[in-house]
Amino acid sequence: MERQLSSVEKLKEKIEEIKVAMMVTVEPNGALRSRPMATRLLDAEGNLWFFTNEFSGKVNEIMNDHDVNLSYSHPDKQKYVSISGKANLIVDKEKMKQLWNPILKAWFPDGLEDPNLALLKVRIIHGEYWDDTASKVSQFVKIAKSIVTGGTYDSGDHGKVSLDQPLVPPAAAVPTTAAPSKALPE
C-alpha cells in the first residue's frame, strides 16, 4: 500500500501546477476524441475528479468504453504526464459541493443547481511522467553534448507508476452514501 500512496503523491506533485488535462475517450466507431478538462482534485485513493454535463458526448463515450487517457503538459517547465484510467459518471451532490469553485459558473451558469451537473471520476490505473528541471541553458548544453558525443539526450526525471491494486483493503472499505454511477438511457 505504501508504494501506491507514494505513486499517488508522485503524480500529484507532477500535475499540481497543471490545472487542465486533455481527456481522450473512445467514440463508438473506435476513433479517439480529445477535449480539455479542468482537474478539480487528485484524491488520496488515486482518483481524478472533473465536472461535466451528464448528457455530454464525452459521457456517452465513457458509458460505452470506460478507458480514458489524460495528458498534462507544462512546456515552460518541461513537465509532461500521461495517465490511463477508468472513468465513471458520478452524481453526488455532496461531492459536487466539496469540489465546486465559482469560476465553474462560466460553464455551468446554474451552478450546483444545474440539473445536468455531474462528476467524472477517473480511477488511475497507470501513469508516466517526464520532468526536466534543468534550465534552458543546461538543456541546450545536454542536447549539444549528446549530438557531439553521439550519446542520448538525458531528459531528466522519467518514471512510471501503477495503481492497479486497490489502496484500501476490501475489508476496510467504508460504504458510501453517494448515488450510484449513472448509465445514460439509450
TIRO-2110 file (N, C-alpha, C; in Angstrom, 1 decimal):
// TIRO-2110
0.8, -1.2, 0.0, N, 1, A
0.0, 0.0, 0.0, CA, 1, A
0.9, 1.3, 0.0, C, 1, A
2.0, 1.3, 0.7, N, 2, A
2.9, 2.4, 0.7, CA, 2, A
3.4, 2.8, -0.7, C, 2, A
3.7, 1.8, -1.5, N, 3, A
4.2, 2.1, -2.8, CA, 3, A
3.1, 2.8, -3.6, C, 3, A
1.8, 2.4, -3.5, N, 4, A
0.8, 3.1, -4.2, CA, 4, A
0.5, 4.5, -3.7, C, 4, A
0.6, 4.7, -2.4, N, 5, A
0.4, 6.0, -1.8, CA, 5, A
1.5, 6.9, -2.3, C, 5, A
2.8, 6.4, -2.4, N, 6, A
3.8, 7.3, -2.9, CA, 6, A
3.7, 7.5, -4.4, C, 6, A
3.1, 6.6, -5.1, N, 7, A
2.8, 6.8, -6.5, CA, 7, A
1.8, 7.9, -6.7, C, 7, A
0.7, 7.9, -5.9, N, 8, A
-0.3, 9.0, -6.0, CA, 8, A
0.4, 10.3, -5.7, C, 8, A
1.2, 10.3, -4.6, N, 9, A
1.9, 11.6, -4.3, CA, 9, A
2.8, 12.0, -5.4, C, 9, A
3.5, 11.1, -6.1, N, 10, A
4.4, 11.5, -7.2, CA, 10, A
3.6, 12.1, -8.3, C, 10, A
2.5, 11.5, -8.7, N, 11, A
1.6, 12.1, -9.7, CA, 11, A
1.0, 13.4, -9.3, C, 11, A
0.6, 13.5, -8.0, N, 12, A
0.1, 14.8, -7.5, CA, 12, A
1.1, 15.9, -7.7, C, 12, A
2.4, 15.6, -7.3, N, 13, A
3.5, 16.5, -7.4, CA, 13, A
3.7, 17.0, -8.8, C, 13, A
3.5, 16.1, -9.8, N, 14, A
3.8, 16.4, -11.2, CA, 14, A
2.7, 17.2, -11.8, C, 14, A
1.4, 17.0, -11.4, N, 15, A
0.3, 17.7, -12.1, CA, 15, A
-0.3, 18.9, -11.3, C, 15, A
0.2, 19.1, -10.0, N, 16, A
-0.4, 20.1, -9.2, CA, 16, A
-0.4, 21.5, -9.8, C, 16, A
0.5, 21.9, -10.6, N, 17, A
0.6, 23.2, -11.3, CA, 17, A
-0.2, 23.2, -12.6, C, 17, A
-0.6, 22.0, -13.1, N, 18, A
-1.2, 21.9, -14.4, CA, 18, A
-2.7, 21.7, -14.2, C, 18, A
-3.5, 22.7, -14.4, N, 19, A
-4.9, 22.6, -14.0, CA, 19, A
-5.8, 22.0, -15.1, C, 19, A
-5.3, 21.9, -16.3, N, 20, A
-6.1, 21.4, -17.4, CA, 20, A
-5.4, 20.2, -18.0, C, 20, A
-6.2, 19.2, -18.2, N, 21, A
-5.7, 18.0, -18.9, CA, 21, A
-6.5, 17.8, -20.2, C, 21, A
-5.9, 17.2, -21.2, N, 22, A
-6.6, 16.7, -22.4, CA, 22, A
-7.1, 15.3, -22.1, C, 22, A
-8.4, 15.2, -22.1, N, 23, A
-9.0, 13.9, -21.8, CA, 23, A
-9.4, 13.2, -23.1, C, 23, A
-8.9, 12.0, -23.3, N, 24, A
-9.1, 11.2, -24.5, CA, 24, A
-10.1, 10.1, -24.2, C, 24, A
-11.1, 10.1, -25.0, N, 25, A
-12.1, 9.0, -24.9, CA, 25, A
-12.2, 8.3, -26.2, C, 25, A
-12.9, 7.2, -26.2, N, 26, A
-13.1, 6.4, -27.4, CA, 26, A
-14.5, 6.5, -27.9, C, 26, A
-14.7, 7.0, -29.2, N, 27, A
-16.0, 7.1, -29.8, CA, 27, A
-16.5, 5.7, -30.1, C, 27, A
-17.8, 5.5, -30.3, N, 28, A
-18.4, 4.2, -30.6, CA, 28, A
-17.7, 3.5, -31.9, C, 28, A
-17.3, 4.3, -32.8, N, 29, A
-16.6, 3.8, -34.0, CA, 29, A
-15.2, 3.5, -33.8, C, 29, A
-14.7, 3.7, -32.6, N, 30, A
-13.3, 3.4, -32.3, CA, 30, A
-12.3, 4.6, -32.4, C, 30, A
-12.8, 5.7, -32.9, N, 31, A
-12.0, 6.9, -33.1, CA, 31, A
-11.7, 7.5, -31.7, C, 31, A
-10.5, 8.0, -31.6, N, 32, A
-10.1, 8.7, -30.3, CA, 32, A
-10.6, 10.2, -30.4, C, 32, A
-11.1, 10.7, -29.3, N, 33, A
-11.5, 12.1, -29.2, CA, 33, A
-11.0, 12.7, -27.9, C, 33, A
-10.5, 14.0, -28.1, N, 34, A
-9.8, 14.7, -27.0, CA, 34, A
-10.5, 16.0, -26.7, C, 34, A
-10.5, 16.4, -25.5, N, 35, A
-11.0, 17.7, -25.1, CA, 35, A
-10.4, 18.1, -23.8, C, 35, A
-10.2, 19.5, -23.6, N, 36, A
-9.6, 20.0, -22.3, CA, 36, A
-10.6, 19.8, -21.2, C, 36, A
-10.1, 19.4, -20.0, N, 37, A
-10.9, 19.2, -18.8, CA, 37, A
-10.1, 19.8, -17.7, C, 37, A
-10.8, 20.6, -16.8, N, 38, A
-10.2, 21.2, -15.6, CA, 38, A
-10.2, 20.2, -14.5, C, 38, A
-9.1, 19.8, -14.0, N, 39, A
-9.0, 18.9, -12.9, CA, 39, A
-9.4, 19.6, -11.6, C, 39, A
-10.3, 19.0, -10.9, N, 40, A
-10.7, 19.6, -9.6, CA, 40, A
-10.0, 19.0, -8.4, C, 40, A
-9.6, 17.7, -8.5, N, 41, A
-8.9, 17.0, -7.4, CA, 41, A
-8.3, 15.7, -7.9, C, 41, A
-7.1, 15.4, -7.3, N, 42, A
-6.5, 14.1, -7.3, CA, 42, A
-6.5, 13.7, -5.8, C, 42, A
-7.4, 12.7, -5.5, N, 43, A
-7.6, 12.4, -4.1, CA, 43, A
-6.5, 11.3, -3.7, C, 43, A
-6.5, 11.0, -2.4, N, 44, A
-5.5, 10.1, -1.8, CA, 44, A
-5.7, 8.7, -2.3, C, 44, A
-6.8, 8.3, -2.8, N, 45, A
-7.1, 7.0, -3.4, CA, 45, A
-6.6, 6.8, -4.8, C, 45, A
-6.2, 7.9, -5.4, N, 46, A
-5.7, 7.8, -6.8, CA, 46, A
-6.9, 8.0, -7.8, C, 46, A
-7.9, 8.8, -7.5, N, 47, A
-8.9, 9.2, -8.4, CA, 47, A
-8.8, 10.7, -8.7, C, 47, A
-9.0, 10.9, -10.0, N, 48, A
-9.1, 12.3, -10.5, CA, 48, A
-10.6, 12.7, -10.7, C, 48, A
-10.9, 13.9, -10.3, N, 49, A
-12.3, 14.4, -10.4, CA, 49, A
-12.5, 15.6, -11.3, C, 49, A
-13.5, 15.5, -12.1, N, 50, A
-13.8, 16.6, -13.1, CA, 50, A
-15.3, 16.8, -13.1, C, 50, A
-15.8, 18.1, -13.3, N, 51, A
-17.2, 18.4, -13.6, CA, 51, A
-17.5, 18.2, -15.0, C, 51, A
-18.8, 17.8, -15.3, N, 52, A
-19.3, 17.6, -16.6, CA, 52, A
-20.8, 17.8, -16.7, C, 52, A
-21.3, 17.9, -17.9, N, 53, A
-22.7, 17.8, -18.1, CA, 53, A
-23.0, 16.3, -18.3, C, 53, A
-23.9, 15.7, -17.5, N, 54, A
-24.1, 14.3, -17.6, CA, 54, A
-24.7, 13.8, -18.9, C, 54, A
-25.1, 14.7, -19.8, N, 55, A
-25.6, 14.3, -21.1, CA, 55, A
-24.7, 14.7, -22.3, C, 55, A
-23.4, 15.0, -21.9, N, 56, A
-22.5, 15.4, -23.0, CA, 56, A
-22.0, 14.2, -23.8, C, 56, A
-21.4, 14.5, -24.9, N, 57, A
-20.8, 13.5, -25.8, CA, 57, A
-19.8, 12.6, -25.1, C, 57, A
-18.9, 13.3, -24.3, N, 58, A
-17.9, 12.5, -23.6, CA, 58, A
-18.4, 11.5, -22.7, C, 58, A
-19.5, 11.8, -22.0, N, 59, A
-20.2, 10.9, -21.1, CA, 59, A
-20.7, 9.7, -21.9, C, 59, A
-21.4, 10.0, -23.0, N, 60, A
-21.8, 8.9, -23.9, CA, 60, A
-20.7, 8.0, -24.2, C, 60, A
-19.5, 8.5, -24.6, N, 61, A
-18.4, 7.8, -25.0, CA, 61, A
-17.9, 6.9, -23.8, C, 61, A
-17.8, 7.5, -22.6, N, 62, A
-17.4, 6.9, -21.4, CA, 62, A
-18.3, 5.7, -21.0, C, 62, A
-19.6, 5.9, -21.2, N, 63, A
-20.6, 4.8, -20.9, CA, 63, A
-20.4, 3.6, -21.8, C, 63, A
-19.9, 3.9, -23.0, N, 64, A
-19.6, 2.9, -24.0, CA, 64, A
-18.3, 2.2, -23.7, C, 64, A
-17.3, 3.0, -23.3, N, 65, A
-15.9, 2.5, -23.1, CA, 65, A
-15.3, 3.3, -21.9, C, 65, A
-15.1, 2.7, -20.8, N, 66, A
-14.6, 3.5, -19.6, CA, 66, A
-13.2, 3.8, -19.6, C, 66, A
-12.4, 3.3, -20.6, N, 67, A
-11.0, 3.6, -20.7, CA, 67, A
-10.8, 5.1, -21.2, C, 67, A
-10.0, 5.8, -20.4, N, 68, A
-9.6, 7.2, -20.8, CA, 68, A
-8.1, 7.4, -20.6, C, 68, A
-7.6, 8.4, -21.3, N, 69, A
-6.2, 8.9, -21.1, CA, 69, A
-6.3, 10.3, -20.8, C, 69, A
-5.5, 10.8, -19.9, N, 70, A
-5.4, 12.2, -19.5, CA, 70, A
-4.0, 12.6, -19.7, C, 70, A
-3.8, 13.7, -20.5, N, 71, A
-2.5, 14.2, -20.8, CA, 71, A
-2.3, 15.6, -20.2, C, 71, A
-1.3, 15.7, -19.4, N, 72, A
-1.0, 17.0, -18.7, CA, 72, A
0.3, 17.5, -19.3, C, 72, A
0.4, 18.8, -19.6, N, 73, A
1.6, 19.4, -20.2, CA, 73, A
1.9, 20.8, -19.6, C, 73, A
3.1, 21.0, -19.3, N, 74, A
3.6, 22.3, -18.9, CA, 74, A
5.0, 22.5, -19.6, C, 74, A
4.9, 22.9, -20.9, N, 75, A
6.1, 23.0, -21.7, CA, 75, A
7.1, 24.0, -21.1, C, 75, A
6.7, 25.1, -20.5, N, 76, A
7.7, 26.0, -19.9, CA, 76, A
8.6, 25.4, -18.9, C, 76, A
8.1, 24.4, -18.2, N, 77, A
8.8, 23.7, -17.2, CA, 77, A
9.3, 22.3, -17.6, C, 77, A
9.0, 22.0, -18.9, N, 78, A
9.4, 20.7, -19.4, CA, 78, A
8.9, 19.5, -18.6, C, 78, A
7.6, 19.7, -18.2, N, 79, A
6.9, 18.7, -17.4, CA, 79, A
5.7, 18.1, -18.1, C, 79, A
5.7, 16.8, -18.3, N, 80, A
4.6, 16.1, -19.0, CA, 80, A
4.2, 14.9, -18.3, C, 80, A
2.9, 14.6, -18.3, N, 81, A
2.3, 13.5, -17.5, CA, 81, A
1.2, 12.8, -18.4, C, 81, A
1.2, 11.5, -18.5, N, 82, A
0.2, 10.8, -19.2, CA, 82, A
-0.4, 9.8, -18.2, C, 82, A
-1.7, 9.8, -18.1, N, 83, A
-2.4, 9.0, -17.1, CA, 83, A
-3.5, 8.1, -17.8, C, 83, A
-3.5, 6.8, -17.6, N, 84, A
-4.5, 5.9, -18.1, CA, 84, A
-5.4, 5.5, -17.0, C, 84, A
-6.7, 5.5, -17.2, N, 85, A
-7.6, 5.1, -16.1, CA, 85, A
-9.0, 4.7, -16.6, C, 85, A
-9.8, 4.4, -15.7, N, 86, A
-11.2, 4.1, -15.9, CA, 86, A
-12.1, 5.2, -15.4, C, 86, A
-13.0, 5.7, -16.3, N, 87, A
-13.9, 6.8, -15.9, CA, 87, A
-15.3, 6.3, -15.6, C, 87, A
-15.9, 7.0, -14.7, N, 88, A
-17.3, 6.7, -14.4, CA, 88, A
-18.0, 8.0, -14.1, C, 88, A
-19.3, 8.1, -14.5, N, 89, A
-20.1, 9.2, -14.2, CA, 89, A
-20.6, 9.1, -12.7, C, 89, A
-20.5, 10.1, -11.9, N, 90, A
-21.0, 10.1, -10.6, CA, 90, A
-21.9, 11.3, -10.3, C, 90, A
-23.0, 11.1, -9.8, N, 91, A
-24.0, 12.2, -9.4, CA, 91, A
-24.0, 12.1, -7.8, C, 91, A
-23.3, 13.0, -7.2, N, 92, A
-23.2, 13.0, -5.8, CA, 92, A
-23.1, 14.5, -5.4, C, 92, A
-24.3, 15.0, -4.9, N, 93, A
-24.4, 16.5, -4.6, CA, 93, A
-23.4, 16.9, -3.5, C, 93, A
-23.1, 16.1, -2.5, N, 94, A
-22.2, 16.5, -1.5, CA, 94, A
-20.8, 16.6, -2.1, C, 94, A
-20.4, 15.6, -2.9, N, 95, A
-19.0, 15.7, -3.5, CA, 95, A
-19.0, 16.9, -4.4, C, 95, A
-20.1, 17.2, -5.2, N, 96, A
-20.1, 18.4, -6.0, CA, 96, A
-19.9, 19.7, -5.2, C, 96, A
-20.5, 19.8, -4.0, N, 97, A
-20.4, 20.9, -3.2, CA, 97, A
-18.9, 21.1, -2.7, C, 97, A
-18.3, 19.9, -2.4, N, 98, A
-16.9, 19.9, -1.9, CA, 98, A
-16.0, 20.4, -3.0, C, 98, A
-16.2, 20.0, -4.2, N, 99, A
-15.3, 20.4, -5.3, CA, 99, A
-15.6, 21.6, -6.1, C, 99, A
-16.8, 22.2, -5.8, N, 100, A
-17.3, 23.4, -6.5, CA, 100, A
-16.4, 24.6, -6.3, C, 100, A
-16.2, 25.4, -7.4, N, 101, A
-15.5, 26.6, -7.4, CA, 101, A
-16.4, 27.6, -8.3, C, 101, A
-16.6, 28.8, -7.8, N, 102, A
-17.5, 29.7, -8.5, CA, 102, A
-17.1, 30.0, -10.0, C, 102, A
-15.8, 29.8, -10.3, N, 103, A
-15.3, 30.0, -11.7, CA, 103, A
-16.0, 29.1, -12.6, C, 103, A
-16.5, 27.9, -12.1, N, 104, A
-17.2, 26.9, -12.9, CA, 104, A
-18.5, 27.4, -13.5, C, 104, A
-19.0, 28.5, -12.9, N, 105, A
-20.3, 29.1, -13.5, CA, 105, A
-20.1, 29.5, -14.9, C, 105, A
-18.9, 29.7, -15.4, N, 106, A
-18.7, 30.1, -16.8, CA, 106, A
-19.2, 28.9, -17.7, C, 106, A
-19.1, 27.7, -17.2, N, 107, A
-19.5, 26.5, -18.0, CA, 107, A
-20.9, 26.0, -17.5, C, 107, A
-21.2, 26.2, -16.3, N, 108, A
-22.4, 25.8, -15.7, CA, 108, A
-23.1, 26.9, -15.0, C, 108, A
-23.8, 27.8, -15.8, N, 109, A
-24.4, 29.0, -15.3, CA, 109, A
-25.3, 28.9, -14.1, C, 109, A
-26.0, 27.7, -14.0, N, 110, A
-26.9, 27.5, -12.9, CA, 110, A
-26.2, 26.9, -11.6, C, 110, A
-24.9, 26.8, -11.8, N, 111, A
-24.1, 26.3, -10.6, CA, 111, A
-24.5, 25.0, -10.2, C, 111, A
-24.4, 24.8, -8.8, N, 112, A
-24.8, 23.5, -8.2, CA, 112, A
-26.3, 23.1, -8.4, C, 112, A
-27.1, 24.1, -8.9, N, 113, A
-28.5, 23.8, -9.1, CA, 113, A
-28.7, 23.3, -10.5, C, 113, A
-27.7, 23.2, -11.3, N, 114, A
-27.8, 22.7, -12.7, CA, 114, A
-28.3, 21.2, -12.6, C, 114, A
-29.4, 20.9, -13.2, N, 115, A
-29.9, 19.5, -13.1, CA, 115, A
-29.0, 18.5, -13.9, C, 115, A
-28.2, 19.0, -14.8, N, 116, A
-27.4, 18.1, -15.6, CA, 116, A
-25.9, 18.0, -15.1, C, 116, A
-25.7, 18.7, -14.0, N, 117, A
-24.3, 18.8, -13.4, CA, 117, A
-24.0, 17.4, -12.9, C, 117, A
-22.8, 16.9, -13.2, N, 118, A
-22.3, 15.6, -12.7, CA, 118, A
-20.8, 15.7, -12.6, C, 118, A
-20.3, 14.6, -12.1, N, 119, A
-18.8, 14.5, -11.9, CA, 119, A
-18.3, 13.3, -12.7, C, 119, A
-17.1, 13.4, -13.3, N, 120, A
-16.4, 12.3, -13.8, CA, 120, A
-15.3, 11.9, -12.8, C, 120, A
-15.3, 10.7, -12.4, N, 121, A
-14.3, 10.1, -11.5, CA, 121, A
-13.4, 9.2, -12.4, C, 121, A
-12.1, 9.5, -12.4, N, 122, A
-11.2, 8.7, -13.2, CA, 122, A
-10.3, 7.9, -12.2, C, 122, A
-10.4, 6.6, -12.1, N, 123, A
-9.6, 5.8, -11.3, CA, 123, A
-8.3, 5.6, -12.0, C, 123, A
-7.2, 6.1, -11.5, N, 124, A
-5.9, 5.9, -12.2, CA, 124, A
-5.4, 4.5, -12.2, C, 124, A
-5.1, 4.0, -13.3, N, 125, A
-4.5, 2.6, -13.5, CA, 125, A
-3.0, 2.7, -13.6, C, 125, A
-2.5, 3.6, -14.6, N, 126, A
-1.1, 3.7, -14.8, CA, 126, A
-0.8, 5.2, -15.1, C, 126, A
0.4, 5.6, -14.8, N, 127, A
0.8, 7.0, -15.1, CA, 127, A
2.3, 6.9, -15.5, C, 127, A
2.6, 7.9, -16.3, N, 128, A
4.0, 8.1, -16.8, CA, 128, A
4.3, 9.5, -16.8, C, 128, A
5.5, 9.9, -16.4, N, 129, A
5.9, 11.3, -16.4, CA, 129, A
7.3, 11.6, -16.9, C, 129, A
7.5, 12.8, -17.4, N, 130, A
8.8, 13.3, -17.8, CA, 130, A
8.9, 14.7, -17.2, C, 130, A
10.0, 14.9, -16.6, N, 131, A
10.2, 16.2, -15.9, CA, 131, A
11.6, 16.6, -15.9, C, 131, A
12.0, 17.6, -16.7, N, 132, A
13.3, 18.1, -16.8, CA, 132, A
13.4, 19.4, -16.1, C, 132, A
14.0, 19.4, -14.9, N, 133, A
14.0, 20.6, -14.1, CA, 133, A
15.2, 21.5, -14.4, C, 133, A
16.1, 21.0, -15.4, N, 134, A
17.2, 21.8, -15.7, CA, 134, A
16.8, 23.1, -16.4, C, 134, A
17.7, 24.1, -16.3, N, 135, A
17.4, 25.4, -17.0, CA, 135, A
17.5, 25.2, -18.5, C, 135, A
17.0, 26.1, -19.3, N, 136, A
17.0, 26.1, -20.7, CA, 136, A
18.5, 26.0, -21.2, C, 136, A
19.4, 26.7, -20.6, N, 137, A
20.8, 26.7, -21.0, CA, 137, A
21.3, 25.3, -20.7, C, 137, A
21.0, 24.7, -19.5, N, 138, A
21.5, 23.3, -19.2, CA, 138, A
21.0, 22.3, -20.2, C, 138, A
19.7, 22.5, -20.6, N, 139, A
19.1, 21.6, -21.5, CA, 139, A
19.8, 21.7, -22.9, C, 139, A
20.1, 22.9, -23.3, N, 140, A
20.8, 23.1, -24.6, CA, 140, A
22.2, 22.5, -24.5, C, 140, A
22.9, 22.6, -23.4, N, 141, A
24.2, 22.0, -23.3, CA, 141, A
24.1, 20.5, -23.3, C, 141, A
23.1, 19.9, -22.7, N, 142, A
22.9, 18.5, -22.7, CA, 142, A
22.6, 18.0, -24.1, C, 142, A
21.8, 18.7, -24.8, N, 143, A
21.4, 18.4, -26.2, CA, 143, A
22.7, 18.4, -27.1, C, 143, A
23.5, 19.5, -27.0, N, 144, A
24.7, 19.7, -27.8, CA, 144, A
25.7, 18.6, -27.4, C, 144, A
25.8, 18.2, -26.2, N, 145, A
26.7, 17.2, -25.8, CA, 145, A
26.3, 15.8, -26.4, C, 145, A
25.0, 15.6, -26.4, N, 146, A
24.5, 14.3, -27.0, CA, 146, A
24.8, 14.3, -28.5, C, 146, A
24.7, 15.4, -29.2, N, 147, A
24.9, 15.4, -30.6, CA, 147, A
26.4, 15.2, -30.9, C, 147, A
27.3, 15.9, -30.1, N, 148, A
28.7, 15.9, -30.3, CA, 148, A
29.3, 14.5, -30.0, C, 148, A
28.8, 13.9, -28.9, N, 149, A
29.4, 12.6, -28.4, CA, 149, A
28.6, 11.4, -29.0, C, 149, A
27.5, 11.7, -29.7, N, 150, A
26.7, 10.5, -30.3, CA, 150, A
25.9, 9.8, -29.2, C, 150, A
25.9, 10.4, -28.0, N, 151, A
25.1, 9.8, -26.9, CA, 151, A
23.6, 10.2, -27.0, C, 151, A
22.8, 9.7, -26.1, N, 152, A
21.4, 10.0, -26.0, CA, 152, A
21.1, 11.1, -25.0, C, 152, A
20.3, 12.0, -25.4, N, 153, A
19.9, 13.1, -24.5, CA, 153, A
19.2, 12.6, -23.2, C, 153, A
19.7, 13.1, -22.1, N, 154, A
19.1, 12.7, -20.8, CA, 154, A
18.1, 13.8, -20.5, C, 154, A
16.8, 13.4, -20.6, N, 155, A
15.7, 14.4, -20.5, CA, 155, A
15.3, 14.6, -19.0, C, 155, A
16.0, 14.2, -18.1, N, 156, A
15.7, 14.4, -16.7, CA, 156, A
14.9, 13.3, -16.0, C, 156, A
14.0, 13.6, -15.1, N, 157, A
13.3, 12.6, -14.3, CA, 157, A
12.2, 12.0, -15.2, C, 157, A
12.2, 10.7, -15.3, N, 158, A
11.2, 9.9, -16.1, CA, 158, A
10.8, 8.7, -15.3, C, 158, A
9.5, 8.5, -15.2, N, 159, A
9.1, 7.3, -14.4, CA, 159, A
7.7, 6.9, -14.7, C, 159, A
7.4, 5.6, -14.3, N, 160, A
6.1, 5.1, -14.5, CA, 160, A
5.6, 4.6, -13.1, C, 160, A
4.3, 4.8, -13.0, N, 161, A
3.6, 4.3, -11.7, CA, 161, A
2.4, 3.5, -12.1, C, 161, A
2.1, 2.6, -11.2, N, 162, A
0.9, 1.7, -11.4, CA, 162, A
0.1, 1.7, -10.2, C, 162, A
-1.2, 1.9, -10.4, N, 163, A
-2.1, 1.9, -9.3, CA, 163, A
-3.2, 0.8, -9.5, C, 163, A
-2.8, -0.3, -10.1, N, 164, A
-3.8, -1.3, -10.5, CA, 164, A
-4.3, -2.1, -9.3, C, 164, A
-3.8, -1.9, -8.1, N, 165, A
-4.3, -2.6, -6.9, CA, 165, A
-5.1, -1.6, -6.1, C, 165, A
-6.2, -2.0, -5.4, N, 166, A
-6.9, -1.1, -4.5, CA, 166, A
-6.0, -0.6, -3.4, C, 166, A
-6.2, 0.7, -3.0, N, 167, A
-5.4, 1.3, -2.0, CA, 167, A
-6.0, 0.9, -0.6, C, 167, A
-7.3, 0.6, -0.5, N, 168, A
-7.9, 0.2, 0.8, CA, 168, A
-8.3, -1.2, 0.7, C, 168, A
-7.8, -2.1, 1.6, N, 169, A
-8.2, -3.5, 1.5, CA, 169, A
-9.7, -3.6, 1.6, C, 169, A
-10.4, -4.5, 0.8, N, 170, A
-11.8, -4.6, 0.8, CA, 170, A
-12.5, -4.6, 2.2, C, 170, A
-11.9, -5.3, 3.1, N, 171, A
-12.5, -5.4, 4.5, CA, 171, A
-12.5, -4.1, 5.2, C, 171, A
-11.6, -3.2, 4.8, N, 172, A
-11.5, -1.9, 5.4, CA, 172, A
-12.3, -0.8, 4.7, C, 172, A
-12.9, -1.2, 3.6, N, 173, A
-13.6, -0.2, 2.7, CA, 173, A
-14.8, 0.3, 3.5, C, 173, A
-15.1, 1.6, 3.4, N, 174, A
-16.2, 2.2, 4.1, CA, 174, A
-17.3, 2.4, 3.1, C, 174, A
-18.6, 2.0, 3.4, N, 175, A
-19.7, 2.2, 2.5, CA, 175, A
-20.0, 3.6, 2.3, C, 175, A
-20.4, 4.0, 1.1, N, 176, A
-20.7, 5.4, 0.8, CA, 176, A
-22.2, 5.6, 0.6, C, 176, A
-22.6, 6.8, 0.9, N, 177, A
-24.0, 7.2, 0.7, CA, 177, A
-24.2, 7.8, -0.6, C, 177, A
-23.2, 8.0, -1.4, N, 178, A
-23.2, 8.6, -2.7, CA, 178, A
-24.2, 7.8, -3.6, C, 178, A
-24.8, 8.6, -4.5, N, 179, A
-25.6, 7.9, -5.6, CA, 179, A
-24.8, 7.1, -6.4, C, 179, A
-25.3, 6.0, -6.9, N, 180, A
-24.5, 5.1, -7.8, CA, 180, A
-24.2, 5.8, -9.1, C, 180, A
-23.2, 5.2, -9.8, N, 181, A
-22.8, 5.7, -11.1, CA, 181, A
-24.1, 5.6, -12.0, C, 181, A
-24.3, 6.5, -12.9, N, 182, A
-25.5, 6.5, -13.7, CA, 182, A
-25.1, 6.2, -15.1, C, 182, A
-25.8, 5.3, -15.7, N, 183, A
-25.7, 5.0, -17.1, CA, 183, A
-26.7, 5.8, -17.9, C, 183, A
-26.4, 6.2, -19.0, N, 184, A
-27.3, 7.0, -19.8, CA, 184, A
-28.3, 6.1, -20.5, C, 184, A
-29.5, 6.6, -20.7, N, 185, A
-30.5, 5.9, -21.5, CA, 185, A
-30.1, 5.8, -22.9, C, 185, A
-30.4, 4.7, -23.5, N, 186, A
-30.0, 4.5, -24.9, CA, 186, A
-31.0, 5.3, -25.9, C, 186, A
END
